[in-house]
Amino acid sequence: MTTPLLVDYERKHRHDVLSLLFYSRRTHTHLDWYKTGHWLDLQGNMIQLAYDGKGKLIGVLGLSAVLNEGCWLRLLAIAQGADIRHILTVLWQSLCPRFENAGVRTVAILVINNWLTAYLPLMDFRYIEDVVTMHRTGVDLPTAPTHPLLLRNGYSEDIADMMRVDHAAFPSPWQMTRADFFNSQRQAASCTLAEYKGRVVGYEVSTRHHTSGHLARLAVIPQLQGKRVGSVLLHNLLSKFNRRGVRSMTVNTQQSNIRSQRLYARYGFRRNGFDIPIWQWGV
Ligand SMILES: CC(C)(COP(=O)(O)OP(=O)(O)OC[C@H]1O[C@@H](n2cnc3c(N)ncnc32)[C@H](O)[C@@H]1OP(=O)(O)O)[C@@H](O)C(=O)NCCC(=O)NCCS
């Protein structure tokens, strides 16, 4: 078995990577708010490439920038006909020695593509839990909750406040980077902040495609959780989307996040069976 030539990704490899992702059926892309070409250009990513002896790209493995000791395996592709087990192991083992210096303690992956499941144990990943999808249809809403909150649209100058809320509400690796917020606002149909006594205490970011909406993020600072801030943000979002003709909404949350599921259930969301496993390497 020949050892592939391993190189760090640079911009000159962009065409090779995009082409491999296009032609291979063994791919994994979980890029959230980014198109592939954009994600490849982000600062802080760790992207390793494997070339064969003839200069053909046969594998790519990309991790997101590290945030509070966690990162995501966001990009993976192995060329058609290549030895998946071998290429994957070589790519992964070439990155592992860098983790300590880079401050990486955990690497998570959302297993959107089933083919990967057989290979994750080779890289010492283990199953953590599922991300569940909840869905609601129609326009019915419960009685609006009352709360002395100021709701207003969020803009790029609010990103620092949104990050403060986000990083207090979510543990790693679920927190968003500044670049994630910037891009989420670019694509969002709704970005609302909840202010209490002049301070941002919660936010939501949601997307819309014709009559379908997706609640992408909802977070409240821990000190005010359980006091209906999340309900106020959700109620406001659903009313606004109802007026815009949205008749179907989805949201994802962790299976273990019972609090958020109770809130969504109160607003008519039901699990639709589209669950995605999360695996993780590290502690
Ligand atoms: C999920 C979240 C957005 C809900 O916002 P919230 O302001 O806490 O929610 P609400 O007060 O409107 O109530 C939501 C439900 O959770 C319950 N709840 C909220 N906080 C609670 C707490 N600290 N203890 C027990 N129950 C709690 C409420 O009682 C309510 O359930 P009910 O309608 O059956 O009474 C918020 O808890 C949060 O930011 N969590 C961390 C980030 C997260 O998980 N986001 C959602 C993932 S998609």
PDBQT file of the ligand as one rigid body, heavy atoms in Angstrom, charges set to zero:
ROOT
HETATM    1  C1  LIG A 301     -33.853  26.649  25.279  1.00  0.00    +0.000 C 
HETATM    2  C2  LIG A 301     -33.945  28.131  25.689  1.00  0.00    +0.000 C 
HETATM    3  C3  LIG A 301     -33.710  28.998  24.467  1.00  0.00    +0.000 C 
HETATM    4  C4  LIG A 301     -35.366  28.367  26.196  1.00  0.00    +0.000 C 
HETATM    5  O1  LIG A 301     -35.479  29.714  26.583  1.00  0.00    +0.000 OA
HETATM    6  P1  LIG A 301     -36.121  30.071  28.023  1.00  0.00    +0.000 P 
HETATM    7  O2  LIG A 301     -36.267  31.522  28.097  1.00  0.00    +0.000 OA
HETATM    8  O3  LIG A 301     -35.305  29.402  29.074  1.00  0.00    +0.000 OA
HETATM    9  O4  LIG A 301     -37.514  29.317  27.873  1.00  0.00    +0.000 OA
HETATM   10  P2  LIG A 301     -38.895  29.649  28.567  1.00  0.00    +0.000 P 
HETATM   11  O5  LIG A 301     -38.676  30.263  29.916  1.00  0.00    +0.000 OA
HETATM   12  O6  LIG A 301     -39.668  30.428  27.605  1.00  0.00    +0.000 OA
HETATM   13  O7  LIG A 301     -39.502  28.197  28.792  1.00  0.00    +0.000 OA
HETATM   14  C5  LIG A 301     -39.198  27.068  28.059  1.00  0.00    +0.000 C 
HETATM   15  C6  LIG A 301     -39.568  25.799  28.792  1.00  0.00    +0.000 C 
HETATM   16  O8  LIG A 301     -38.423  25.305  29.493  1.00  0.00    +0.000 OA
HETATM   17  C7  LIG A 301     -38.666  25.328  30.909  1.00  0.00    +0.000 C 
HETATM   18  N1  LIG A 301     -37.459  25.856  31.535  1.00  0.00    +0.000 N 
HETATM   19  C8  LIG A 301     -36.730  26.871  31.103  1.00  0.00    +0.000 A 
HETATM   20  N2  LIG A 301     -35.703  27.072  31.963  1.00  0.00    +0.000 NA
HETATM   21  C9  LIG A 301     -35.792  26.167  32.929  1.00  0.00    +0.000 A 
HETATM   22  C10 LIG A 301     -35.015  25.849  34.078  1.00  0.00    +0.000 A 
HETATM   23  N3  LIG A 301     -33.941  26.591  34.417  1.00  0.00    +0.000 N 
HETATM   24  N4  LIG A 301     -35.395  24.815  34.821  1.00  0.00    +0.000 NA
HETATM   25  C11 LIG A 301     -36.462  24.081  34.490  1.00  0.00    +0.000 A 
HETATM   26  N5  LIG A 301     -37.227  24.332  33.417  1.00  0.00    +0.000 NA
HETATM   27  C12 LIG A 301     -36.897  25.356  32.642  1.00  0.00    +0.000 A 
HETATM   28  C13 LIG A 301     -39.830  26.234  31.090  1.00  0.00    +0.000 C 
HETATM   29  O9  LIG A 301     -40.520  25.898  32.252  1.00  0.00    +0.000 OA
HETATM   30  C14 LIG A 301     -40.615  25.981  29.821  1.00  0.00    +0.000 C 
HETATM   31  O10 LIG A 301     -41.325  24.788  29.902  1.00  0.00    +0.000 OA
HETATM   32  P3  LIG A 301     -42.887  24.797  30.167  1.00  0.00    +0.000 P 
HETATM   33  O11 LIG A 301     -43.486  25.573  29.039  1.00  0.00    +0.000 OA
HETATM   34  O12 LIG A 301     -43.256  23.373  30.160  1.00  0.00    +0.000 OA
HETATM   35  O13 LIG A 301     -43.043  25.460  31.485  1.00  0.00    +0.000 OA
HETATM   36  C15 LIG A 301     -32.936  28.479  26.794  1.00  0.00    +0.000 C 
HETATM   37  O14 LIG A 301     -33.157  27.651  27.902  1.00  0.00    +0.000 OA
HETATM   38  C16 LIG A 301     -31.488  28.386  26.348  1.00  0.00    +0.000 C 
HETATM   39  O15 LIG A 301     -30.904  29.350  25.878  1.00  0.00    +0.000 OA
HETATM   40  N6  LIG A 301     -30.891  27.204  26.513  1.00  0.00    +0.000 N 
HETATM   41  C17 LIG A 301     -29.494  26.995  26.106  1.00  0.00    +0.000 C 
HETATM   42  C18 LIG A 301     -29.350  27.075  24.600  1.00  0.00    +0.000 C 
HETATM   43  C19 LIG A 301     -30.309  26.133  23.898  1.00  0.00    +0.000 C 
HETATM   44  O16 LIG A 301     -30.459  24.998  24.316  1.00  0.00    +0.000 OA
HETATM   45  N7  LIG A 301     -30.953  26.620  22.830  1.00  0.00    +0.000 N 
HETATM   46  C20 LIG A 301     -31.899  25.865  22.062  1.00  0.00    +0.000 C 
HETATM   47  C21 LIG A 301     -31.229  24.828  21.269  1.00  0.00    +0.000 C 
HETATM   48  S1  LIG A 301     -31.847  24.827  19.637  1.00  0.00    +0.000 SA
ENDROOT
TORSDOF 0
